[in-house]
Every structure is written in C-alpha cells, then in structure tokens.
Amino acid sequence: MKILFELSYVGTSYHGYQVQSGSSLKTVQGTMQDAVENLLGRRFCLSGCSRTDAGVHARQFFCTADGVDGVTIPEDKIPLAIARFLPSDISVRSAKYVPDDFHVRYDVDYKEYEYVILNSRLADPFYANRVWHYPKKLDVEKMNLAAKHFVGTFDFEAFMAQGSQVKDTVRTIKYFDVRRDGDLVTLKVAADGFLYNMVRILCGTLVCVSNGQIQTDEIDGIILSRDRTRAGLTLPPDGLYLSKVVYPDNVFSPEYERRRRVSIEDE
C-alpha cells in the first residue's frame, strides 16, 4: 500500500518540491519526508505529482509514501497527526491509502496552473512573494483572444526553457483563460503535461501581447517555429500556483488500466 497525501504550500521559502542530489537546499519534499519520518518512525522517499520550481506555490499537490503496509493510523486522522511536524507554510489537506500500482505522477489526467498578477500602479506589501506586480495596464480581452490560440494539441518547444533535454515536446492544453478581479489578473491554464517553465513563458507571451510586443496573429507562427527566442519573457515564479491536479474518476478501481507516460514536468 501507499499513502497519498494531498498538500497545499507556499513555495517562497523552498527551492522547489524535489530534493536535489547532493544538495542541502530546503525543499518541500525534504520537509515532508522529515514530517512523515517523525510520524511513522522511519524514512520514506515521497514521490510527487509534479516538480514545482523554486518559489512556486501549490493550492493542490499530491505525493505518495510507498511501502506503508503495517501502518495503522486511520487515513482521516493522518492530516491532524502530521500537522505538528510541519511548518506553517505546508499543510496536509487529506490522506488516503491507495494500491501499490497507483502512480502519483503518471496517472494524472491533467493539471491546472494559475498565474496571478497584481496589475496596479503601486505594489502591495501584503501580496509580496504571492503575486507578480506589473504596473502597466493589462488588456485582458486581448490576452484572452491570444490564449485561445494555445488550446489544442501542439508542439510547445518554443515555450520551453532553453537547455531542457526533453525530447517529446507535444502537449495538449485543455483551456487557457484570463480574468480580472479588481487589480488582480489571473491566467488559468490546464494541460495533460507541461514542459520546463512552459506556464511562465506562456503567461509572459500573453503579457507581451497586451503591451504590443507580440501580435495575436503571430501566435500560430511562433508555435510552428519551435523557436524559444520568438516567444515572450519567462515570468517570475512568485505568481505561479499549481491549482488543481485531476485524476480519472476510476483511477483506484481494479479495472483501471494504468497509463505510463514519460514526460518532463513542469515548473
């Protein structure tokens, strides 16, 4: 059996989710592994549903501890039991015992990210490290029109950080929307997978569309070019949130055929 943990965290103090080999940098994975060890009395390596980058936040994130046969804590008691071993910027929202063949990353149906921009002339200290401050007025209508060009199955190599070694750069974007609520502009995008820095580059491209550096009718050509230099800037990590991780409804049923899809993830 495995324990599936549902987390939320503020990523400001962490160098991403994943522990880096030979590094002592503070990560969400390392912090969670310490907490699980304190709770269960032995060390587990926790596999994550994604590889969020340094400074990126998660409203919903899943990770699993393998080989927990013999653990007797009721699953509904685990969140409260582990809370005393966690810092205030990480919370276990729920826990569930799942079969050994469940894969927290490869069984994901799709993920949704949000990028939040404080679009006001002046910065707000209460949003520090939680949003990206951009003082020039954003044209949400123009950004939405451009975002629709990304919906579908395309080769997104132009929107991947240069130097990444991933070979399969085709992804399917389910939806991509931009909304304003007062001074907050939120860009929401969902896909079956994301390349390294893809969300931050997509959102940076829409900002460039808003300010006239890139025209909406250029988007299709940029996608086809597979040329990173033609896409927009890579936005800072502060405003990025992994907001939703969706698994198929029948993922825990015996008849579910496991998918094994190799891709590099994500922010």
N, C-alpha and C positions, 0 to 999 in steps of 0.2 A: 504493500500500500504506500501511497504518498499523501502528504498533507498539502493541499492547495491553499495558499494564503492570498487573500485579496488585500492590497495595500493602498494607501494614499500617502504621498510625501511631498514636502517642499525640498527641491533639489539644490537650493542655494549653497548649502554647506558641503555638498558632496561632489566628488569627481565622477559623476555618473552612477549608474546602477552597478556595473560589473567590476569585480576585483581584477586589477591588472597584475599579471605575473611579475613577481619581484618588486612590487611597489607597495609602499606603506600608506598610500593616499587613502583618505576616508571615502568609502563608497556605501551606497545603500545595501548592496549585497553583503558586504562585510559586517555592517551594523546589524542586519537581520540575522546573519549567521551567529553572531555573538549572542543575540537575544534568544534564538532557538536553542543554542547550547546551554544557556542558563536555565531555560525552561525544561528541556528534556534530558539534560545531563550528558550529552555527547554532541560532537561536531557533525553537522550536515552541510554539504555543499548545496546551496539553493539555486536552482535553475530559474531564470527569469523569462518572461514573455517578450522582453524587448531589451535593447541596450541603450537606454536613455543616456544622453551625453551630460557632461558636467554642467550644472546649473539648471538643467531641465527638470520640470516638476511632473507629478503624476496625480491625477484625480482618481484614476483606477489603474492598478498594476497587479499582475499575478506572478507568483513564484511558487515552486514546489520543493519540498524536502522529501527525498527518496528514502525508501527502506525504513519506514517508521512502524513496521509490524511490531506489536507488543506495546505500543503507546496506548494508554487507556483514557486519556483526557477526553471528555465529550467535546465534539467539534464546536458546539456553541459556547463552550467555556474557554476555548483557546484564546480568542481576542483579548479578553479581560486578563487572563493569566499571563500573557506575554507582554501586556502593556507596561508593566512595572520595569521591564528590562529595556524599554525603547525610549529614545529621546522624544521630545515633544513634536519634532518635525516629521516623524514617521508614525503612522497608525495602521494597525491590522484591523480592517473593517469586518472581515469574516474569515472562517477557515472551514475546510471541507476535506474529508477523507476520499481519495479518488483511486482508481485502479492503477497498477504499475505501468500499463501501456498508455496511459494518458500523457501527452507531451504538451507542456505549458506553452511552448512556442510554435511548434509545427501544427498543432490542432486549432490554432486561431483561425476564425473565419475572416475577420477584418478588424482593423484598429482605427480609432478616430483621434486626431490631434486637434487642439485648439491653439491658435497663436493670438495673444491679447496685446493690443496696442493702446496706450494712453495717448489719444490724439488731442492734445491741448497745448496751448502756448506755454504754460508753466508746468513743471514737473510736480508730482505729488509724493511727498516722502512716505506716505502710507502704502504706496504701491511699489516702493523700492524693491528691486530684485524679483518682482512678481509680474511685471509687465515691461514692455519696451516703450519708452517715451519718444514720441515723434511729433514735433510741434507744427509741421506744415499740414494744412487741411487735407484729409484723405477723401477722395471721390469714391465712395462706397459703390455707387451704381456702376461706374466704370470698372472697378475691381471685380464686381460680380460678373459682368459680361466677359471679362478676360478669364475668370476662374472656370467658366463653363467649357472653355477650350481644353482644359486638362481632364475633363470627365471622360472615362473610357479606358481602353487598354492601349498603352503606348510604350515605346522605349524612352525612358526618362533619364538617359545618360547625361543629357545637358543640365540636369538638375541634381546631379550627384557631386559631392566634393571631389576635387581632383586628387588623384593619388590612390583612390579606393581600388581594390583589386577584384571586386565582384565582377563576374562575367555575365550573368543574366540580369539585365537592367530593365526588363519589361515588367511593368506593374499595372494593376487595374485600379483606377480611382473611382469610387462609387459616387461620391458627391463632394462638392467644394463650394462653400457659401461664405459670404462676408456680410456681417451685420453690425450696425451701430446702435449703442445704447448710451446716449449722452456723449461723454468724451471717450468711452471705451469702444474700440472697434475689434471685433472678434472674427478671425478667419478659422473656419472649421473644415477639415478635410479628412475623408475616410478612404482607406485603400486596403487591398489584401496584403500589402507589404510596402516598406519604404526603404529607399537607399540612404546611404550615409549623408546627413544634412539635407535630405530632399525636402522636408517640410519647410525648413528655414529658407531654402532657396526659392521654393515655390511662392512662399509668402513675400519674400524680398522682391520677386519678379512682379507681383501684383502692386507692391508699393511703387516700383518703377513705372508701372502702367499708370498709376494715379498721378505721378508727378511728370509724366510725359516723356520719360527717358526710353520707354518701350511702348509701342503702339499695340492695341489689342489684335489687329490683323497680322502682327508679326509672330504671335504665339505659336501658331501651327508650324511655321518655318523654323522656329527655334527648337521645337520638339524634334522635327525631322533632321535638323542639323547635327544633333547629339554633341553639340559644342558648348561646353560649360561657359566659355567666355561671352556667349551671346545672351545668357540668362541673367537674372537680376542678382543683387547682392545677397549674401548669407546673413540673415538677421541674427541678432544676439540670442543666446539661449534663455534669457530671463523671462520672456513672454510665452515660452512654449510649454504646453501641458499635454501629456498623454491622457486623454479624457475618457476614453472608452475602449475596452477590449472585449470583443464579442466572439463567443464560441458557438458552434452549431447546437441547436436545441437538443439533439440526441447524442451529444459527444460522449456521455457517460453510459450509453446503452450498449449491451453486448454486441448488437448487430452493426454498430458504427464501424466503418472501415477507416482506419487511421490514415491520414494523409501525411506524407513526409516530403516537405517542400524545402529545398535548401536555398536560403537567401540571406543576404547580409542585412541586418536591421541596425538601427534605423537612425534616430538622432542620438 
